[in-house]
Structures are given as C-alpha cells and as structure tokens.
Amino acid sequence: MSEVRIAAEERTTFGKGAARKIRRADKVPAVLYGHGIDPKHLTLPGHEVLLALRTPNVLIRLQGDGVDELALPKGVQRDPIKGFVEHVDLLLVRRGEKVTVEIPVTTAGDVHSDGLLDQQLVSIAVEAEATHIPTGVEVDVEGLEIGTVVTAAQLRLPQGSTLAADPEAVVLQVINKPVEAAAEGEGEGEAAEGEAAEAPAAE
C-alpha cells in the first residue's frame, strides 16, 4: 500500500471554540496516539484529509513541526449533514508491525437464477502488516445454489493477511427469492373489483 503524505502542524489550542476556528480555515483537528507515546494534537489540511479517507485503511505519512510518522485512521467524525471531516483519530504504526483492520468484502458473478444473494457482512476483520494492508477480499458467487452459506473461514484472504474475525461468522448466503406479495395483492384487488361490478345495485 502506498503512503499518502499530509502536512501536519502541532496544535496547542483546545476546546470547541478552537476546533471551530480550525475548521473555518478548512483544516481538521486530529490526535495521534499509540506505542505508549503521549497523544499528539495536530492540525491537518482538510481537503487532503478528505481525499485520503476515500481509500479504506489509508496509510498516512504525517510530516511537519517535528512530526514524521506513519499512521492509520482509527476514528473519523463527520458532519452529519454536510459530510465534511470534523476530527480524526490516528493510530501510530511502524513498518513490520501487525495491525487489525476491517477490509471490504465484495462479490463477483451472479448466483443461480432461482436464488437471491443475502450478504450479511460487508467488511471483515483481518490482521496484516501495517504497510501492506489489503484493499479488500472478493467472493466468487457465480452459480451458487439456494442454501449455500459462505463463512469467514472460507474466505480466500489476500497473501500476508490472517482472519481476525469469528471464523464461523456468516458472510453471505443464497436464499429463496421472496414471494411477490405485491403482485398477489394486485390480483386480489382486481378480483374484488370484478365481484363488485357484478353485484346488483341497491334499490
């Protein structure tokens, strides 16, 4: 996984007022922690952070103000309406170190025409080297029959990663297609209308 370099400034002012002032300048307050160090309070450029966070488990190289560290985002607060990043918690990592992260689970292909794919997990926890975190895991569902169940233990994880989730957890299954209740309801409604039309008018 390639690194995304982001300029970091040490932050010495705290509280809601200071955070609002930082955000008005299109910047993001952040905290770097891990490996027993005292948490470092930082200010990061907002646009660069927003772009970086589009990549799951992005590896960030923080540089500036005496900071030159590798970090993984472990907590992101966003504005619930506008979606911009309000705060980021960053975990300090070292090369060669193993970390536990969630990676996306995607599917390829189509299940049997009589079945419906029910994906219960869209991500799975794995352990991987901090600088070689896989981008995701893909499951081939082509032609799977009704009743097929794929558990976490059956996933073909990328090389260098190991499962950190419950191996018996159901990732996806193929179920029967639901009955078209709406269509049946329409048919019943049409029959009722027909019966009403045939009934004699009241005198």
Disulfide bonds with the S-S distance in Angstrom:
none
